[in-house]
């Protein structure tokens, strides 16, 4: 799967401590939480997952669990460049609680995380090598300090026989992302587990298909994509002629 996350945690206190104590999440309680967080949306139960893989669900699916004191919702929709722009109703739902957002994507080395306390944003960071620092709000949290101090430089190995520009950030976002995941939520996606890490495979999440009734219909989007691909026709292959012109051939080989 790679290092990919997009999820929220609402908690009455220390998230790792609370997650260590959870059992089986009640389905009806979890469905009620989903209805509160997706008001007016179409929500349909589907196959579930676990905390390790469910923090990056397929598009249109949410994996969630609600226990007394702590709730988890995995949904790609929270993977936003600026965590401070998380929809207001999701922030309001954290009144009197801690809210953690964690999102990262290994393909583009992007990381974003944020922490709200009683609805007030206290820390937000979003960065990638292509975009630089997108958002940096609040004081760095303790697990960040070695990175900003230069103690955890990005260790990027160039391809053999190729020159490579220096990494454009002072550290690798995904390395910080794993430390953020452990510090804020008690587990990691990649890297060597530590003895106190939560076994995220053992924490089950319920699955839901979630659709905005005012948004595009997924079935219609899929049908439109299929029609567009059919309209393109079969692929065409070319080879270079002796005079430099392109000559169409019947397959991959001329």
N, C-alpha and C positions, 0 to 999 in steps of 0.2 A: 504493500500500500504506500510505503514512503511516509515522509513526515507531512501529513496533511490533517488539519483540524479546522473545525468551525462550530463552536459550541458555547453555550452559556451555562453558568452554575449560579443558582440562588441559594444562599446559605444563611443560617442564623448565627454562624460563628466560623471557626476554623474549618475550611473546606476539607483538607486531607483528614483531619480528625473525624469529621462527620461521615465521610465516605467510608472510612475504615469500619464503621459500625453498622452499615446498612445491610438489610436482608433483601428479600424479594419485594419489589415495588408493586403496590396494588394497582391493577389496571384501571379501575374506575377512578381512583384518586388521580392517576396520571392523565387520564382522558379529560378530567375536569380541569387540570392545570393547562392542558393544551387548548381547551376551549377559552380559557381566560386569556391566554397569550396570543391566540389567533382568533380574535372575536369576529364572527361573521364568516369565517373561512369554512370551506368544505374539509372535514377531517374524517378520515376513514382508517380503521385499524388495519395494519399490515404486519408482515413478519418483523420480528424484533432483531436486536443485535446485542452487543456488549459494549462496555465503556471504552475498550481499547479501539475497536473498529468503528463503533457507532458515533464517535465524535466527528466523523467525516462521512455523513450519509450520502446516498445518491441524490441528485437534484430532484426536488419535489417530494422528498421523504424526510421525515424528522424521526429521530430516535430520542426517547425521553423516559424519564423515571422520576417519580415524586415520592419521597420519603418524608416523615416528620423531621423538619429541620434542614433539609437539603433537597434540591431539585436540579436535574440536569436536562438540557435540551440541545441535541446536536442538529444543526440545520445550516446548510451552505449559505442561506440568506444572511447570516450574521457575519459572513466574511466580507467586511467592508473596509475600504482603505483607511477611513477615519473612524475609529471606534466611538469617538465623541458624538458621532451622528447616528448612533444606534437609535432606532425608533423610540419615541418618547414613552409610549405605553409599555415597552419592555423595561425601560429604566424605572418608570413609576411603580412597576410591580415589585421592585426591590426595596420599597419603603421599609425601614426598620431592619434591613438585612444587608448582607454583602452580595454584590453581583460581580462575577468574573466573566470576562469574554476572552477566549483564546482562539486564535486563527493563524494558521501558517500553511504554506504551500511549497513543497520541495521543488517543483518545476521551475519556479522563478525566485527561489530563496526569499520568499516574503514572510514576514512575521507581523502580527498585530496582537496586542493584549491590552486589557484595560481592567481596572478595578473601581467599582463604585461602593461607597459606604453610605447606607441610608439614602440612596438616590443621588448622592454627590460624587462626581467623578474626582478621584484622587490621583489616578495615574493612567496614562494612555501612551502607548508607543506603537508606531507602525513604520516599518522600513523595509526596503529591498535594495539590492545593488543597482537595479535599473532606475528606480525612482528616488533613491536616497531616503532621507528621513521625511516621511509623509506627515507624521504627527508625533509630537513629543510634549506631553502635558503632565505637569506635576513632577515631584522629585523622584529620582530613580529609587527603586526598591532594593533591599539589601542584596538579593541574588544578582542584580544587574551590575553592581559596583566593580567587580573585577573586569568586566567587559569595557566599561567606560574608562577605566584606569589603564587600559592597554595590556592587561595581564592575560587576555584571551584573544590574541590576534587571529585573524582568519588564516587558516592553513590550507591554501588552495594550491594544488599541484598541477602545473601546466602539462599539456599533452607532450609526449616525447618530440624533440626537435622543433618545438614551437615556442616562440616568444609569447608571453602573456602579460598583459598590463596588470599592475597591482590591483588587488581586490578593492573595489571602490568604497568599502565600508571598513571601519577599524576592527570589526569582528564579524563572524558569520551569523546571520539572523537565526538560522535553524539551530545552531548551538545554544544561543540565548533562549530560543523558543523551547527547547527541551528543559532547560533549567527553570524557565518560567512555568512550564507545565508541572514540573515536580514541586516547585515551591508553592504554587497557587492551588494545585489540585491533587498532588500526592502521587502522581504516576508519570511515566514517560512513554513516548511512542517508539523511540529508537535509542540505542546506546545501552550501556551496561546497567541493569537494574541494581538498585541499592537495597539492603536488607529491609529498610522501613518503607519501601515503595508499595503502594497498593497494587494488588493483582487485578488489573482492569479487566482481564478476560473473565473473571468470576462475577462481575457486576453486570447483571442483565438489564437491558433497556427495551422498552416496548417500542414497536414501530407504528408509524402513522403516515399515510399519504395526505399531504396538506396542499390545498389549492386555493388561491385567492379567486373568489367568484367574479371579481371585476378584472382579473388579469387574463392573459391569453390562455386558451384551452390547450393543454399539452397534446391531446389527440390531434387537434387541428394543426398545431405546430409540426408534429411528426409527419402528418399527411402532406403538408406543404413542402417539407424537406424531401420527402420521398418523390413528390412530383417534380421538384427541381432537379433531383438527381437523375430521374428518368428522362427529363427533357435534355439533359446534357449529352445523352447518347453514350456509346462505348468510347473508351479512351483511344486516342490516336497516337501513333508512334512514328518518329522521324529519325532519319540518319543523315549524316553529312555527306553530300556528294563530292566528287573529286574537285569540282569547281567552287566548293564552299556553299553550295545551295542545299536547302533542306529537301530530302526525298522521303515521302511517306512510305512506311513499310507496314506489313500485315501484323507484326507482333513485336515482341521485345527485341528480336534479332532481325537485321535487314535480310 
